[in-house]
Amino acid sequence: MKELRIKNGFTQHDLAKKLNVSSQTILNWENEIYEPKISQLIQIADLFDVSLDYLLERNKKNIINEISNELYKVSKDDLIHFIKQYLEKLNNK
């Protein structure tokens, strides 16, 4: 969430105002002391125009697992070609 906040030019105080919580709450979320409620996650996802999976970093885990599984199937000679194709595929999503 911190990356999204900074990328979108919000301070913790700005984001807190938009989500109707305290700046301390934002700090606690970013430091993983507490987690937002599902209703707050939805607000955050809507505000930054991202999916809940993106917020929960599920996409990162899925991509890593997918790459690992595919690498076992690819010969060393084809590895560079595979990586280029996969990166192009990710860019097109």
C-alpha positions in Angstrom: 0.0 0.0 0.0 2.9 2.4 0.8 4.1 2.1 -2.8 0.7 2.9 -4.2 0.3 5.8 -1.8 3.7 7.3 -2.7 3.2 6.6 -6.5 -0.1 8.5 -6.3 1.4 11.5 -4.4 -0.4 10.9 -1.1 1.0 11.5 2.3 -0.1 9.2 5.1 -2.3 12.1 6.3 -3.9 12.5 2.8 -4.7 8.9 2.5 -6.1 8.8 6.1 -8.5 11.6 5.2 -9.7 9.9 2.1 -10.3 6.6 3.9 -11.7 8.3 7.1 -9.1 6.8 9.4 -6.2 8.2 11.4 -2.7 8.7 10.1 -1.6 6.3 12.8 -3.9 3.6 11.2 -2.2 4.1 7.8 1.2 3.9 9.5 0.1 0.6 11.3 -1.1 -0.9 8.0 2.1 0.0 6.1 4.2 -1.5 8.9 2.0 -4.6 9.0 1.1 -4.0 12.6 -2.6 -4.3 11.7 -4.5 -5.1 8.6 -7.3 -3.2 7.0 -10.8 -4.6 7.2 -12.2 -6.0 3.9 -14.4 -2.9 3.5 -11.3 -0.7 3.8 -9.4 -2.9 1.4 -12.2 -2.4 -1.2 -12.0 1.4 -0.6 -8.2 1.3 -1.1 -8.5 -0.8 -4.3 -11.1 1.6 -5.7 -9.1 4.6 -4.8 -5.9 3.4 -6.5 -7.8 1.5 -9.2 -6.2 -1.8 -8.5 -7.6 -5.3 -7.8 -7.8 -6.8 -4.3 -5.4 -9.5 -5.5 -2.9 -6.8 -6.3 -3.3 -5.2 -2.9 -2.9 -8.6 -1.2 0.1 -9.3 -3.4 -1.4 -12.5 -4.6 -0.4 -11.7 -8.2 3.3 -11.7 -7.2 3.1 -15.1 -5.6 1.2 -16.5 -8.5 3.6 -15.2 -11.0 6.6 -16.6 -9.1 5.0 -20.0 -8.9 4.0 -19.9 -12.5 7.5 -19.0 -13.7 9.1 -21.7 -11.5 6.8 -24.4 -12.8 7.5 -23.4 -16.4 11.3 -23.2 -16.0 11.4 -26.9 -15.2 10.0 -27.6 -18.6 12.4 -25.4 -20.6 15.9 -26.4 -21.7 18.8 -24.1 -21.0 19.1 -23.2 -24.6 15.5 -21.9 -24.7 15.7 -20.1 -21.3 16.4 -16.7 -22.7 13.7 -17.0 -25.3 11.2 -18.2 -22.7 12.0 -15.2 -20.4 11.5 -12.7 -23.2 8.2 -14.3 -24.2 6.9 -14.4 -20.6 7.8 -10.7 -20.0 6.0 -9.8 -23.2 3.0 -11.8 -22.0 3.0 -9.9 -18.6 3.3 -6.6 -20.4 0.2 -7.4 -22.4 -2.0 -8.2 -19.4 
